[in-house]
Amino acid sequence: MTVQKKNILVIEDSEQYMDMICSKLSNITDINVYKAKDSAQAYKYALEENISVFIVDIILDTNALGDVSGIKFVERIRTIPEYKFTPIIITSSLEDPKLHSYSYLHCYRYFEKSYDINELMDTVKEVLEFETPKEESKIIYYKRDGILFSLQTKDIVYVENRNRYIEYHCTDGVHKAPYASCKSIIQELGDNNFAQCNKHVVVNMNYILSIDSVNRYIKLINNYGELEIGPRLKKEFMSRLKNE
């Protein structure tokens, strides 16, 4: 019987801690370990792999004053349905981020540096013992040239409305479908993670890396490009993001 390996993503900018964690993880059987030094790398792995456990350092850029990009990564991960309940272990040299981690981000455990690496490994083994519930991605269907196609909403990065057709820009490429208005597209998707950012585009907010509200553009993760925020939709779009 083939054992399905579980994936652990370690997000840590310190080479010392990264090496120490990964060295200990190598003693655990039936796991794959992925390493990320910043949020961008972490998002890529999270979207491409089915991660079973996250080990996240709060400070990922020691050169940035007041950096808490690890917390921001976790906040974003929690908006992705399939990671709503995934165990997240927080590590940090900050004095006491535990309240925020436990109360709002639902993290499994917090370790303050310098922590006992063996205790951390015991916690990893503990969370690997149980399966966390996953929310299934919705599947949408469309016809083109008499053929029925299907797409999972979690794989849709954004949808662009053109004059005669629409384009689903997905993780595996672009899929053309019959024309529909942006309002109809959002209704069809039936997913709160999608929002209209300009006259012709509906974006999956799970794929947003950063937003420049002054210059009105969205930068997407994993080099999926940039999108304009329409001047008439800016206020509504930014308000929607704050409420997520």
C-alpha positions as CSV (number, residue, x, y, z in Angstrom):
1,M,0.0,0.0,0.0
2,T,1.4,3.4,-1.1
3,V,1.5,6.0,1.7
4,Q,0.5,9.5,0.7
5,K,3.2,11.8,1.8
6,K,2.2,15.1,3.6
7,N,3.7,18.4,2.7
8,I,5.3,20.8,5.2
9,L,6.1,24.4,4.2
10,V,8.7,26.1,6.3
11,I,8.8,29.9,5.9
12,E,11.9,31.3,7.6
13,D,14.4,34.0,6.5
14,S,17.1,32.9,8.9
15,E,19.4,30.3,7.3
16,Q,20.4,29.1,10.8
17,Y,16.8,28.3,11.8
18,M,15.9,27.0,8.4
19,D,18.7,24.5,8.4
20,M,18.0,23.5,12.0
21,I,14.3,22.9,11.3
22,C,14.8,21.1,8.0
23,S,17.5,18.9,9.5
24,K,15.2,17.7,12.2
25,L,12.3,17.3,9.8
26,S,14.4,15.0,7.7
27,N,14.0,12.4,10.4
28,I,10.3,12.3,10.0
29,T,9.1,9.7,7.4
30,D,6.5,10.2,4.7
31,I,6.7,14.0,4.4
32,N,7.9,16.4,1.8
33,V,9.5,19.7,3.0
34,Y,9.3,22.9,1.1
35,K,11.4,26.0,2.0
36,A,10.5,29.6,1.5
37,K,12.4,32.7,2.6
38,D,9.7,35.2,1.9
39,S,5.9,35.5,1.4
40,A,6.2,35.4,-2.4
41,Q,7.9,32.0,-2.4
42,A,5.5,30.8,0.3
43,Y,2.4,31.8,-1.7
44,K,3.7,29.9,-4.7
45,Y,4.2,26.7,-2.8
46,A,0.8,27.1,-1.0
47,L,-1.0,27.4,-4.3
48,E,0.9,24.7,-6.2
49,E,1.1,22.1,-3.4
50,N,-1.3,20.7,-0.9
51,I,0.3,21.8,2.3
52,S,-0.5,19.9,5.5
53,V,1.4,22.0,8.0
54,F,2.8,25.5,7.9
55,I,5.8,26.6,10.1
56,V,5.9,30.4,9.8
57,D,8.3,32.9,11.2
58,I,6.6,36.3,11.8
59,I,9.6,38.4,10.7
60,L,10.7,37.6,7.2
61,D,12.6,40.8,6.4
62,T,14.9,42.0,9.2
63,N,15.8,45.0,7.1
64,A,12.3,46.3,7.1
65,L,11.4,48.2,10.3
66,G,8.4,46.7,12.1
67,D,8.2,43.8,9.6
68,V,5.4,41.3,10.3
69,S,5.1,39.8,6.8
70,G,4.8,36.3,8.3
71,I,1.5,37.3,10.0
72,K,0.3,39.0,6.8
73,F,1.0,35.7,5.0
74,V,-1.0,33.7,7.5
75,E,-3.9,36.2,7.3
76,R,-4.0,35.8,3.6
77,I,-3.7,32.0,3.8
78,R,-6.7,31.8,6.1
79,T,-8.9,33.4,3.4
80,I,-8.2,30.4,1.1
81,P,-10.9,27.8,1.7
82,E,-8.6,24.8,1.6
83,Y,-6.3,26.3,4.2
84,K,-9.0,27.6,6.6
85,F,-8.3,24.9,9.2
86,T,-4.7,23.8,8.2
87,P,-2.4,23.6,11.2
88,I,-0.1,26.7,11.4
89,I,2.9,26.8,13.8
90,I,4.2,30.3,14.5
91,T,7.8,31.1,15.4
92,S,9.1,34.5,16.3
93,S,11.6,36.6,18.3
94,L,8.8,39.1,19.0
95,E,7.8,39.3,22.7
96,D,4.1,38.3,22.6
97,P,2.2,38.0,19.4
98,K,0.4,34.9,20.8
99,L,-3.0,36.6,21.4
100,H,-3.3,37.6,17.7
101,S,-2.0,34.3,16.5
102,Y,-4.4,32.2,18.5
103,S,-7.5,34.4,18.6
104,Y,-7.7,35.7,15.1
105,L,-5.5,33.5,13.0
106,H,-6.3,30.2,14.7
107,C,-2.7,29.0,14.9
108,Y,-2.0,25.7,16.5
109,R,1.0,26.8,18.6
110,Y,3.5,29.6,19.1
111,F,7.2,29.2,19.7
112,E,9.4,32.1,20.9
113,K,13.0,32.1,19.7
114,S,15.2,30.6,20.8
115,Y,12.9,27.6,21.2
116,D,13.5,23.9,21.9
117,I,13.8,22.3,18.4
118,N,12.8,18.9,19.8
119,E,9.6,20.4,21.3
120,L,8.8,22.0,17.9
121,M,9.3,18.6,16.2
122,D,7.0,16.9,18.7
123,T,4.3,19.5,17.8
124,V,4.8,18.8,14.1
125,K,4.4,15.1,14.6
126,E,1.3,15.8,16.7
127,V,-0.4,17.8,14.0
128,L,0.5,15.3,11.3
129,E,-1.5,12.7,13.1
130,F,-4.9,14.2,12.2
131,E,-6.6,15.3,9.0
132,T,-7.9,18.9,9.0
133,P,-11.3,19.5,7.2
134,K,-11.0,21.0,3.7
135,E,-13.6,23.1,1.9
136,E,-14.0,21.9,-1.7
137,S,-13.5,24.3,-4.5
138,K,-16.6,25.0,-6.6
139,I,-16.6,23.8,-10.2
140,I,-18.1,25.9,-12.9
141,Y,-19.0,24.8,-16.4
142,Y,-19.1,26.4,-19.8
143,K,-19.7,25.4,-23.4
144,R,-17.5,26.3,-26.4
145,D,-17.8,24.9,-29.9
146,G,-20.3,22.3,-28.6
147,I,-17.9,21.0,-26.0
148,L,-18.5,21.2,-22.2
149,F,-15.5,22.4,-20.2
150,S,-15.1,22.7,-16.4
151,L,-12.9,24.8,-14.1
152,Q,-12.3,24.9,-10.4
153,T,-12.8,28.3,-8.9
154,K,-9.6,28.0,-6.8
155,D,-7.5,27.8,-10.0
156,I,-9.0,31.0,-11.5
157,V,-6.6,33.9,-11.0
158,Y,-8.8,36.5,-12.7
159,V,-11.5,36.7,-15.4
160,E,-11.4,39.3,-18.2
161,N,-14.5,40.4,-20.0
162,R,-13.9,41.1,-23.7
163,N,-16.3,42.3,-26.4
164,R,-17.3,38.9,-27.7
165,Y,-16.0,36.4,-25.1
166,I,-14.4,36.1,-21.7
167,E,-11.0,34.8,-20.7
168,Y,-10.5,32.7,-17.6
169,H,-6.8,33.3,-16.6
170,C,-6.0,30.2,-14.6
171,T,-3.0,28.7,-13.0
172,D,-2.7,26.4,-16.0
173,G,-3.2,29.0,-18.7
174,V,-6.0,31.0,-20.4
175,H,-9.4,29.5,-21.2
176,K,-11.9,31.2,-23.5
177,A,-15.6,31.1,-22.9
178,P,-18.8,32.7,-24.3
179,Y,-19.4,36.4,-23.4
180,A,-20.9,37.3,-20.0
181,S,-21.1,40.5,-18.0
182,C,-18.9,40.9,-14.9
183,K,-22.0,40.8,-12.8
184,S,-23.0,37.5,-14.3
185,I,-19.4,36.2,-13.9
186,I,-19.4,36.9,-10.2
187,Q,-22.8,35.3,-9.8
188,E,-21.7,32.2,-11.7
189,L,-18.5,31.9,-9.7
190,G,-20.5,32.0,-6.4
191,D,-17.3,32.6,-4.4
192,N,-16.7,35.5,-2.0
193,N,-13.1,35.6,-2.9
194,F,-13.8,37.2,-6.3
195,A,-14.3,40.9,-6.7
196,Q,-14.6,43.3,-9.7
197,C,-11.5,45.6,-9.8
198,N,-12.2,47.4,-13.1
199,K,-14.8,47.6,-15.9
200,H,-13.7,44.4,-17.5
201,V,-11.9,42.3,-14.8
202,V,-13.0,40.2,-11.9
203,V,-10.0,39.1,-9.7
204,N,-9.6,36.2,-7.3
205,M,-8.4,38.0,-4.1
206,N,-6.4,35.0,-3.0
207,Y,-3.9,35.7,-5.8
208,I,-3.2,39.3,-4.8
209,L,0.3,40.0,-3.7
210,S,0.2,43.7,-3.2
211,I,-2.0,46.8,-4.0
212,D,-0.9,50.3,-5.0
213,S,-4.0,52.3,-4.2
214,V,-2.4,55.6,-5.3
215,N,-1.5,54.4,-8.8
216,R,-4.5,52.1,-8.9
217,Y,-3.0,48.7,-9.7
218,I,-2.8,45.2,-8.3
219,K,0.3,43.0,-8.4
220,L,-0.5,39.3,-8.5
221,I,1.5,36.6,-7.0
222,N,3.7,34.1,-8.9
223,N,4.3,36.6,-11.8
224,Y,0.7,36.4,-12.9
225,G,0.9,40.1,-13.8
226,E,-0.7,43.3,-12.8
227,L,-4.3,44.6,-13.0
228,E,-5.7,48.1,-13.1
229,I,-8.1,49.2,-10.4
230,G,-10.8,51.3,-12.1
231,P,-11.3,54.8,-10.8
232,R,-15.1,54.3,-10.4
233,L,-14.6,50.9,-8.6
234,K,-11.7,51.9,-6.4
235,K,-13.6,52.8,-3.3
236,E,-15.9,49.7,-3.5
237,F,-13.0,47.4,-4.2
238,M,-10.7,48.7,-1.4
239,S,-13.7,48.5,1.0
240,R,-14.3,44.9,0.0
241,L,-10.6,44.0,0.7
242,K,-10.8,45.5,4.2
243,N,-13.8,43.5,5.0
244,E,-12.2,40.1,3.9
